[in-house]
Amino acid sequence: MPELGFIPVASRFHFRSQTPQNPSVRKSASVWNVPTWARDDPEAALTAWASLPDGEGRSDSLGDIVRAYTFNEPVEAAAWVNTVENPEEKVAATSSLMSTWLRTDSEAASAWLAEQPVGDTKDAGINQIINSRDLMRDDPGGAIAWANEFSSDDQRLTATTGIAATALVRDRESGEAIVQ
């Protein structure tokens, strides 16, 4: 069994999965072990993650691993996200990937997302783009353009309404132009 420091890898995931009754303890377990491991050896962390049984420890750890992997190797992390077969896990991984990648290289993250097929996974990434502070503040028109890429009419309407409302608060003229 691989080891990280003095605690065996399996024990790290086990500790995390055995603390569902206390979210703050579960989160501190995550911060303490999984991201560091994923940063230092993302492939080993992903291999170990893939062997975890279904459950909250598995889904929580996925986000931690993808965020750490994306911080250091975003293109490789994006390639790995494209290999995830479980639809719910792929949505979660895409959201984690985009939330991190947008902070370090928003152009590359946006280009990758633009190439993804329409559906829930792409929608998760679009949510991250629209909710990024820089886009909402600096380019509400760009946020509207991304909102128009959502796969459902309801998502498009909800997002464009929110973007327009935010723009109206910041700058009435710009907001009115978006509403038109």
C-alpha positions as CSV (number, residue, x, y, z in Angstrom):
1,M,0.0,0.0,0.0
2,P,1.4,3.4,-0.9
3,E,2.2,5.8,1.9
4,L,2.2,9.6,2.2
5,G,4.2,10.7,5.2
6,F,3.5,8.4,8.0
7,I,-0.2,7.7,7.2
8,P,-1.1,5.0,4.7
9,V,-3.1,6.3,1.7
10,A,-6.1,4.0,2.4
11,S,-6.3,5.3,5.9
12,R,-6.5,8.9,4.8
13,F,-9.5,8.1,2.6
14,H,-11.0,5.9,5.3
15,F,-10.7,8.6,7.9
16,R,-12.5,11.0,5.6
17,S,-15.3,8.6,4.8
18,Q,-15.9,7.7,8.4
19,T,-16.7,11.2,9.6
20,P,-20.0,11.9,7.8
21,Q,-21.8,13.1,10.9
22,N,-19.5,16.1,11.3
23,P,-19.0,18.1,8.1
24,S,-16.3,20.4,9.6
25,V,-14.2,17.4,10.7
26,R,-14.7,15.8,7.3
27,K,-13.6,19.0,5.6
28,S,-10.6,19.4,7.8
29,A,-9.6,15.8,7.1
30,S,-9.8,16.7,3.4
31,V,-7.7,19.8,3.7
32,W,-5.2,17.9,5.8
33,N,-4.5,15.0,3.5
34,V,-6.0,14.7,0.0
35,P,-5.0,18.0,-1.7
36,T,-1.4,17.7,-0.6
37,W,-1.2,14.2,-2.0
38,A,-3.0,15.2,-5.2
39,R,-0.6,18.1,-5.6
40,D,2.5,15.9,-5.1
41,D,1.3,12.9,-7.1
42,P,-2.0,13.5,-8.8
43,E,-1.9,10.2,-10.8
44,A,-1.5,8.1,-7.6
45,A,-4.3,10.1,-5.8
46,L,-6.6,9.6,-8.8
47,T,-5.8,5.9,-8.9
48,A,-6.5,5.5,-5.2
49,W,-9.7,7.6,-5.6
50,A,-10.9,5.3,-8.4
51,S,-10.7,2.4,-6.0
52,L,-12.9,4.0,-3.3
53,P,-16.5,2.7,-2.9
54,D,-19.4,5.0,-3.8
55,G,-20.3,7.4,-1.1
56,E,-19.7,10.9,0.3
57,G,-16.0,10.3,0.9
58,R,-15.5,9.5,-2.7
59,S,-17.3,12.5,-4.1
60,D,-15.7,15.0,-1.6
61,S,-12.3,13.6,-2.3
62,L,-12.8,14.0,-6.1
63,G,-13.2,17.8,-5.8
64,D,-10.2,18.1,-3.6
65,I,-8.0,16.0,-6.0
66,V,-9.2,17.8,-9.2
67,R,-8.7,21.3,-7.7
68,A,-5.1,20.4,-6.5
69,Y,-4.3,18.7,-9.9
70,T,-5.7,21.7,-11.8
71,F,-3.7,24.1,-9.8
72,N,-0.4,22.5,-11.0
73,E,-1.3,20.8,-14.3
74,P,-4.6,22.2,-15.7
75,V,-4.3,20.7,-19.2
76,E,-3.6,17.2,-17.8
77,A,-6.4,17.6,-15.2
78,A,-8.8,18.6,-18.0
79,A,-7.7,15.6,-20.0
80,W,-8.4,13.3,-17.0
81,V,-11.8,14.9,-16.4
82,N,-12.7,13.9,-20.0
83,T,-12.1,10.3,-19.1
84,V,-14.5,10.2,-16.1
85,E,-17.4,7.9,-17.1
86,N,-19.9,8.4,-14.2
87,P,-22.1,11.4,-15.2
88,E,-22.4,12.9,-11.7
89,E,-18.7,12.5,-11.0
90,K,-17.9,14.1,-14.4
91,V,-20.1,17.1,-13.5
92,A,-18.5,17.5,-10.1
93,A,-15.0,17.1,-11.6
94,T,-15.7,19.7,-14.3
95,S,-17.0,22.2,-11.7
96,S,-13.8,21.7,-9.6
97,L,-11.6,22.0,-12.7
98,M,-13.2,25.2,-13.9
99,S,-13.4,26.9,-10.5
100,T,-9.6,26.5,-10.2
101,W,-8.5,26.9,-13.8
102,L,-10.5,30.2,-14.2
103,R,-8.4,31.7,-11.5
104,T,-5.1,30.9,-13.1
105,D,-5.8,30.9,-16.9
106,S,-9.3,31.9,-17.8
107,E,-8.7,31.9,-21.5
108,A,-7.4,28.4,-21.6
109,A,-10.2,27.2,-19.3
110,S,-12.9,28.9,-21.5
111,A,-11.4,27.4,-24.7
112,W,-11.4,23.9,-23.2
113,L,-15.0,24.3,-22.0
114,A,-16.1,25.7,-25.4
115,E,-15.0,22.4,-27.0
116,Q,-17.1,20.2,-24.6
117,P,-20.3,18.6,-25.7
118,V,-23.6,20.2,-24.7
119,G,-25.1,18.8,-21.5
120,D,-24.8,18.7,-17.8
121,T,-21.0,18.6,-17.7
122,K,-20.6,21.7,-19.9
123,D,-23.4,23.4,-17.9
124,A,-21.4,22.9,-14.7
125,G,-18.4,24.7,-16.3
126,I,-20.6,27.5,-17.6
127,N,-21.9,28.0,-14.1
128,Q,-18.4,28.5,-12.9
129,I,-17.6,31.0,-15.7
130,I,-20.7,33.0,-15.1
131,N,-20.2,33.1,-11.4
132,S,-16.6,34.2,-11.6
133,R,-16.4,37.7,-10.2
134,D,-14.3,39.1,-13.0
135,L,-16.7,38.2,-15.8
136,M,-19.8,39.4,-14.0
137,R,-18.0,42.7,-13.1
138,D,-15.9,43.3,-16.2
139,D,-17.9,41.8,-19.0
140,P,-21.6,41.2,-18.3
141,G,-22.1,40.8,-22.1
142,G,-19.6,38.0,-22.1
143,A,-21.4,36.4,-19.2
144,I,-24.7,36.6,-21.2
145,A,-22.9,34.9,-24.1
146,W,-21.9,32.0,-21.9
147,A,-25.4,31.9,-20.4
148,N,-26.8,31.4,-23.9
149,E,-24.7,28.2,-24.1
150,F,-26.7,26.4,-21.3
151,S,-28.4,23.3,-22.5
152,S,-31.9,24.2,-21.1
153,D,-34.1,27.2,-21.6
154,D,-34.7,27.4,-17.8
155,Q,-31.0,27.7,-17.1
156,R,-30.5,30.3,-19.8
157,L,-33.4,32.4,-18.4
158,T,-32.3,32.1,-14.8
159,A,-28.7,33.0,-15.6
160,T,-29.5,35.9,-18.0
161,T,-31.9,37.4,-15.4
162,G,-29.3,37.2,-12.7
163,I,-26.6,38.7,-14.9
164,A,-29.0,41.6,-16.0
165,A,-30.0,42.2,-12.4
166,T,-26.3,42.4,-11.3
167,A,-25.5,44.7,-14.2
168,L,-28.4,47.0,-13.3
169,V,-27.1,47.4,-9.8
170,R,-23.6,48.2,-10.9
171,D,-24.3,50.4,-13.9
172,R,-27.9,51.2,-14.9
173,E,-27.1,52.0,-18.5
174,S,-25.2,48.8,-19.1
175,G,-27.8,46.8,-17.3
176,E,-30.6,48.3,-19.4
177,A,-28.6,47.5,-22.5
178,I,-28.4,43.8,-21.5
179,V,-32.1,43.7,-20.7
180,Q,-32.9,45.0,-24.2
